[in-house]
Amino acid sequence: MAANYWESSQRKFWTFSKRDLTDLRRAQEVENSQLYSQYPLPDRRLTNIYFQMQLTKLAKRMSTRQQAVATAQVYIRRFYTRREIRTTNPYLVLSTAFYLACKMEECPQHIRIVVGEARQFWPDAVSSEVSKLGECEFHLISEMNSQLIIHHPYRTLTELQTLFSLTSEEISLAWSIINDHYLTDLPLLYPPHIIAITAVFLAVVLKPTTQTTKAQSHNLQAALQVAINTPSGTSGGALTGQNKVQKLLNWIAEGSVAIEALVDCTQELISLYEVWESYNEKVCKEQVMRFVKGRGLDK
């Protein structure tokens, strides 16, 4: 078990470049071109939102903490870099990832209870046979090469809360942004501390809302660069308002954090929120169930 991210399998084997991910997915599409034509799916982020909502329902029913849910989401992202979703039963994969994540995050759930609760939510997609989940667990672990330790941004967020005297509102918003980043490719692209810094930046500087995200996305890089290059003019005292913003921006500029990484993460998140406006649960469910039923993956 790696004690920190820099020595972890997450960094060595499960952090990709955007080109790497694109190549992996293009190879999947070429190999499964007939399935892509026969069973079209919505934007990947919309299906991610759908499955995250299903996972959240299961987790709430079983009173499971957020970190286990986050770990399950990363397992699902990793698994589908190796396997085409249309060749699997994603409801079974979701349930299995949840079961495995609970074990890894030391809040284990009995396999029969997980299967029973999954059947309550998705009776047409999940078998009552416990062995199906056990078999899927084997495949999940195998595809991830038994590399199951996940480092999350939550720990860094806690450290930044103290450093920048974040208010309860800011920490709550940053926490929600971190939760949302699991709906994107960001967990496969950047270290957890970059995600945490991005979440704090959004919570403190931009405070994204449905009314402002579109305008911010067009001017983000210029605004960030200008803000960092602007002299502080602050001299201690309580970190409130503009003082807190400037301390954060100065800290980013003076540190070893790549501005390009923060800009990219922020743009990915803002893009997610824009796409989210077109989310339709009924459409996502119908299109997923179409290939699950059509290919007999629910058996």
C-alpha atoms as one frame of an Amber mdcrd trajectory, in Angstrom:
protein
   0.000   0.000   0.000   1.481   3.362  -1.052   1.519   5.865   1.792   1.178
   8.819  -0.582   0.007   9.606  -4.064   3.490  10.109  -5.541   4.503   6.524
  -4.820   1.122   5.017  -5.627  -0.133   2.790  -8.412  -2.687   5.549  -9.058
   0.081   7.873 -10.222   2.202   5.222 -11.946  -0.489   3.318 -13.814  -3.834
   5.122 -13.658  -3.019   8.750 -14.477  -3.300   9.334 -18.206  -2.836  12.137
 -20.670  -5.876  13.282 -22.632  -4.340  11.773 -25.743  -3.896   8.425 -23.969
  -7.569   8.358 -22.994  -8.652   9.383 -26.475  -6.555   6.596 -28.014  -7.967
   4.002 -25.597 -11.518   5.011 -26.388 -10.917   5.216 -30.101  -9.548   1.670
 -30.013 -12.672   0.532 -28.148 -14.881   2.233 -30.716 -13.048   0.625 -33.640
 -13.193  -2.809 -32.026 -16.900  -2.432 -31.202 -18.038  -0.279 -34.125 -21.185
  -2.336 -34.730 -22.265  -1.937 -31.090 -21.651   1.816 -31.276 -23.925   2.039
 -34.321 -26.583  -0.269 -32.929 -26.685   1.156 -29.395 -25.888   4.891 -29.392
 -25.421   6.486 -25.977 -25.650  10.108 -24.741 -22.593  12.237 -23.997 -20.288
  10.287 -21.693 -20.744  12.879 -18.934 -24.520  12.468 -19.063 -24.244   8.706
 -18.610 -21.778   9.372 -15.785 -24.368  11.610 -14.114 -27.003   8.910 -14.510
 -24.846   6.179 -12.965 -23.632   8.483 -10.201 -27.237   9.129  -9.242 -27.942
   5.388  -9.217 -24.851   4.780  -7.104 -25.870   7.532  -4.690 -29.291   5.941
  -4.216 -27.659   2.635  -3.304 -25.153   4.310  -0.975 -27.837   6.319   0.843
 -29.966   3.213   1.283 -26.989   1.515   2.949 -25.759   4.597   4.869 -22.353
   4.540   3.195 -19.911   7.433   3.514 -18.924   9.607   0.564 -15.337   8.397
   0.240 -16.500   4.854  -0.527 -18.853   6.247  -3.175 -15.973   8.233  -4.687
 -13.748   5.155  -4.715 -16.483   3.184  -6.473 -16.750   5.905  -9.120 -13.012
   5.770  -9.786 -13.182   1.973 -10.081 -15.947   2.358 -12.674 -13.921   4.946
 -14.648 -10.876   2.683 -14.631 -12.818  -0.419 -15.601 -14.327   1.287 -18.614
 -10.922   2.344 -19.905 -10.322  -1.392 -20.343 -13.804  -2.632 -21.245 -16.434
  -1.235 -23.596 -19.560  -0.392 -21.599 -21.868  -1.950 -24.212 -20.267  -5.361
 -23.563 -21.149  -5.220 -19.856 -24.119  -4.864 -17.542 -23.323  -1.446 -16.015
 -25.810  -1.949 -13.168 -23.907  -5.054 -12.103 -20.577  -3.236 -12.525 -21.891
  -0.330 -10.444 -23.095  -2.643  -7.667 -19.818  -4.563  -7.693 -17.687  -1.419
  -7.629 -19.724  -0.221  -4.657 -19.295  -3.549  -2.842 -15.527  -3.595  -3.491
 -15.073   0.079  -2.569 -16.839  -0.454   0.751 -14.364  -3.218   1.588 -11.371
  -1.105   0.590 -12.608   1.947   2.517 -13.196  -0.158   5.661 -16.981   0.116
   5.701 -17.791  -3.364   4.347 -21.261  -4.468   3.333 -22.398  -8.097   3.117
 -22.575  -9.275  -0.484 -26.106 -10.629  -0.081 -27.328  -7.279   1.251 -25.722
  -5.412  -1.648 -27.334  -7.752  -4.160 -30.686  -7.473  -2.379 -30.628  -3.665
  -2.341 -29.465  -3.509  -5.970 -32.391  -5.734  -6.898 -34.743  -3.278  -5.189
 -33.519  -0.464  -7.443 -32.866  -2.340 -10.703 -34.920  -5.560 -10.638 -34.839
  -5.839 -14.442 -31.049  -5.550 -14.658 -29.503  -7.244 -11.609 -29.738 -10.985
 -10.967 -30.612 -12.330  -7.539 -27.675 -14.741  -7.829 -24.917 -13.617  -5.463
 -22.373 -15.491  -7.573 -22.891 -12.983 -10.419 -21.596 -10.132  -8.273 -18.734
 -12.305  -7.016 -17.738 -13.112 -10.580 -17.945  -9.466 -11.587 -15.758  -8.544
  -8.608 -13.088 -10.918  -9.911 -13.174  -9.255 -13.351 -13.136  -5.761 -11.828
 -10.065  -6.532  -9.710  -8.384  -8.246 -12.653  -8.920  -5.327 -15.050  -7.450
  -2.966 -12.437  -4.491  -5.306 -11.846  -5.399  -5.480  -8.138  -4.421  -1.791
  -7.835  -7.256  -0.706  -5.579  -5.891   2.070  -3.335  -7.391   5.415  -4.311
  -6.085   8.802  -3.186  -8.847  11.410  -3.101  -8.791  15.251  -2.997 -10.713
  15.416   0.293  -7.586  15.282   2.473  -5.949  18.182   0.617  -9.196  20.137
   0.877  -9.082  19.793   4.657  -5.527  21.182   4.684  -6.498  24.087   2.434
  -9.451  24.886   4.673  -7.053  25.712   7.492  -4.532  27.490   5.284  -7.054
  29.864   3.719  -9.588  30.091   6.566 -12.366  28.853   4.313 -15.889  29.505
   5.517 -18.364  26.668   5.980 -20.118  27.807   2.797 -16.884  27.760   0.799
 -15.806  24.354   2.105 -19.253  22.944   1.373 -19.139  24.253  -2.194 -15.576
  22.989  -2.709 -16.620  19.567  -1.364 -19.526  19.464  -3.830 -17.216  20.425
  -6.694 -14.864  17.583  -5.764 -17.842  15.209  -5.765 -18.785  16.488  -9.221
 -15.315  15.992 -10.689 -15.863  12.217 -10.520 -18.396  12.685 -13.323 -15.588
  13.757 -15.662 -12.263  12.283 -16.784 -10.388  14.421 -14.241  -9.750  11.550
 -11.745  -7.828   9.820 -14.561  -5.948  12.940 -15.670  -4.705  14.896 -12.640
  -3.361  14.315  -9.106  -5.856  14.763  -6.261  -4.175  17.929  -4.946  -4.767
  19.668  -8.294  -8.449  18.797  -8.068  -8.656  20.107  -4.498  -6.961  23.398
  -5.413  -9.296  23.773  -8.393 -12.315  23.187  -6.160 -11.144  25.834  -3.694
 -10.391  28.237  -6.543 -13.910  27.805  -7.907 -15.507  28.091  -4.470 -13.575
  31.212  -3.434 -12.884  33.077  -6.685 -15.548  32.174  -9.222 -18.382  30.845
  -7.052 -19.974  29.112 -10.052 -23.724  29.366 -10.577 -25.950  28.379 -13.450
 -26.156  32.053 -14.443 -22.401  32.692 -14.548 -20.726  29.495 -15.770 -21.086
  30.227 -19.481 -19.604  33.707 -19.224 -16.776  32.454 -17.015 -15.832  29.613
 -19.349 -15.034  32.058 -22.175 -12.789  34.319 -20.108 -11.372  31.883 -17.567
  -7.717  31.652 -18.563  -7.307  35.398 -19.055  -9.078  36.168 -15.771  -6.952
  33.695 -13.837  -3.704  34.980 -15.312  -4.609  38.632 -14.706  -5.634  37.909
 -11.127  -2.381  36.095 -10.396  -0.296  38.893 -11.922  -2.132  41.622  -9.987
  -0.126  42.912  -6.973  -1.725  41.940  -3.693  -1.817  45.168  -1.743  -2.845
  43.234   1.368  -1.014  43.290   4.667  -2.259  40.530   6.897  -5.414  40.677
   8.945  -8.453  38.509   8.596  -8.727  36.594   5.345 -12.020  37.889   4.063
 -13.280  38.928   0.665 -10.615  40.088  -1.789  -7.777  39.441   0.697  -8.589
  35.736   0.726  -8.868  35.642  -3.050  -5.522  37.341  -3.505  -3.774  35.114
  -0.964  -5.053  32.055  -2.796  -3.958  33.396  -6.193  -0.542  34.426  -4.860
  -0.099  31.006  -3.269  -0.908  29.335  -6.592   1.470  31.636  -8.498   4.341
  31.147  -6.040   3.926  27.392  -5.740   4.675  24.532  -8.094   1.098  24.199
  -9.317   0.794  24.353 -13.100  -1.607  27.138 -14.058  -2.483  25.191 -17.212
  -3.652  22.255 -15.107  -5.912  24.480 -12.990  -7.353  26.137 -16.084  -8.003
  22.787 -17.730  -9.654  21.332 -14.617 -11.805  24.419 -14.188 -12.889  24.390
 -17.809 -13.741  20.684 -17.581 -15.943  21.336 -14.560 -17.658  24.354 -16.088
 -18.247  22.314 -19.240 -19.786  19.573 -17.084 -22.217  22.052 -15.529 -23.207
  23.297 -18.978 -23.814  19.735 -20.263 -25.723  18.915 -17.065 -28.464  21.335
 -18.153 -29.428  18.867 -20.908 -29.492  15.820 -18.602 -32.574  13.637 -18.953
 -32.695  10.604 -16.665 -35.416   8.868 -18.670 -33.414   9.066 -21.917 -30.225
   7.787 -20.265 -32.045   4.889 -18.620 -33.781   3.883 -21.854 -30.586   3.897
 -23.887 -28.628   1.922 -21.294 -31.389  -0.643 -20.787 -31.682  -1.015 -24.552
 -28.257  -2.631 -24.881 -28.492  -4.448 -21.538 -31.728  -6.139 -22.625 -30.889
  -6.336 -26.300 -27.661  -8.213 -25.670 -28.989 -10.348 -22.830 -26.547  -8.837
 -20.335 -29.142  -8.943 -17.549 -29.104 -12.747 -17.406
